[in-house]
Amino acid sequence: MSTYNIDDLKAEFNKFVTDKCDLNPEDMMGEDQNPDGGDKEDEEPVPQFVDALTSRLLAPAHSGVYLSRLDIKRIAEAIDESIPIKERVKMVRALFRHTTKQQYLKDAFEEVDKHINGRILIYTELAETFPASKYIFDANIVKAKKTMKMFETIIADFEEIDPTDDPMFV
């Protein structure tokens, strides 16, 4: 490749950056620049377990698996919920925001378990195919199984809320 072609490429790239990319940080504060900026629904309170769940579930270092936005969307659809695609944390919060029944949790965690078990199958296959990396996949499998046990604990500890209950009535 001649230097003439590289210079053309650099010039084309610099023109693209100048024309298409906004380099002024003040301009990036607008709603147009961050369509995932959130809305009022994102600020609504969630049950206590949701924050612990998101910090554990969405961090592959803790859970052993990575759940993408599409995975979370599919989990929601499987339990007849409709949530918009946003940041993963906001999606999980939206999924569990109005949880009042233990059965809802069971259904949701059953779907999450299906996704995690799918990853475990992939890890098992990769460990067999690449024996030198088996210890890495085995560690992720152990983390994934611990995460699934955490779901059982959350379900067992969850107290159902009857929407007709008066919170001020003692």
ChimeraX attribute file (.defattr): number of C-alpha atoms within 10 A of each C-alpha:
attribute: neighborCount
match mode: 1-to-1
recipient: residues
	/A:1	5
	/A:2	6
	/A:3	8
	/A:4	9
	/A:5	10
	/A:6	11
	/A:7	11
	/A:8	11
	/A:9	12
	/A:10	12
	/A:11	12
	/A:12	12
	/A:13	12
	/A:14	12
	/A:15	12
	/A:16	11
	/A:17	12
	/A:18	11
	/A:19	9
	/A:20	9
	/A:21	9
	/A:22	12
	/A:23	10
	/A:24	8
	/A:25	7
	/A:26	8
	/A:27	11
	/A:28	12
	/A:29	11
	/A:30	10
	/A:31	11
	/A:32	10
	/A:33	11
	/A:34	10
	/A:35	10
	/A:36	13
	/A:37	13
	/A:38	13
	/A:39	9
	/A:40	6
	/A:41	11
	/A:42	15
	/A:43	10
	/A:44	11
	/A:45	11
	/A:46	16
	/A:47	13
	/A:48	10
	/A:49	13
	/A:50	20
	/A:51	14
	/A:52	9
	/A:53	18
	/A:54	16
	/A:55	13
	/A:56	16
	/A:57	25
	/A:58	18
	/A:59	14
	/A:60	15
	/A:61	13
	/A:62	16
	/A:63	22
	/A:64	26
	/A:65	23
	/A:66	17
	/A:67	18
	/A:68	12
	/A:69	17
	/A:70	11
	/A:71	15
	/A:72	21
	/A:73	20
	/A:74	18
	/A:75	24
	/A:76	23
	/A:77	14
	/A:78	15
	/A:79	16
	/A:80	10
	/A:81	13
	/A:82	14
	/A:83	17
	/A:84	13
	/A:85	13
	/A:86	16
	/A:87	13
	/A:88	18
	/A:89	19
	/A:90	19
	/A:91	20
	/A:92	23
	/A:93	22
	/A:94	22
	/A:95	23
	/A:96	17
	/A:97	18
	/A:98	13
	/A:99	16
	/A:100	16
	/A:101	14
	/A:102	17
	/A:103	12
	/A:104	15
	/A:105	20
	/A:106	16
	/A:107	15
	/A:108	21
	/A:109	20
	/A:110	18
	/A:111	20
	/A:112	22
	/A:113	19
	/A:114	12
	/A:115	18
	/A:116	22
	/A:117	17
	/A:118	13
	/A:119	19
	/A:120	21
	/A:121	12
	/A:122	13
	/A:123	20
	/A:124	16
	/A:125	13
	/A:126	14
	/A:127	17
	/A:128	13
	/A:129	11
	/A:130	11
	/A:131	11
	/A:132	9
	/A:133	12
	/A:134	17
	/A:135	11
	/A:136	13
	/A:137	21
	/A:138	16
	/A:139	12
	/A:140	21
	/A:141	22
	/A:142	13
	/A:143	18
	/A:144	25
	/A:145	16
	/A:146	14
	/A:147	20
	/A:148	18
	/A:149	12
	/A:150	16
	/A:151	20
	/A:152	15
	/A:153	10
	/A:154	17
	/A:155	17
	/A:156	11
	/A:157	11
	/A:158	17
	/A:159	11
	/A:160	11
	/A:161	12
	/A:162	9
	/A:163	8
	/A:164	6
	/A:165	8
	/A:166	8
	/A:167	8
	/A:168	5
	/A:169	5
	/A:170	4
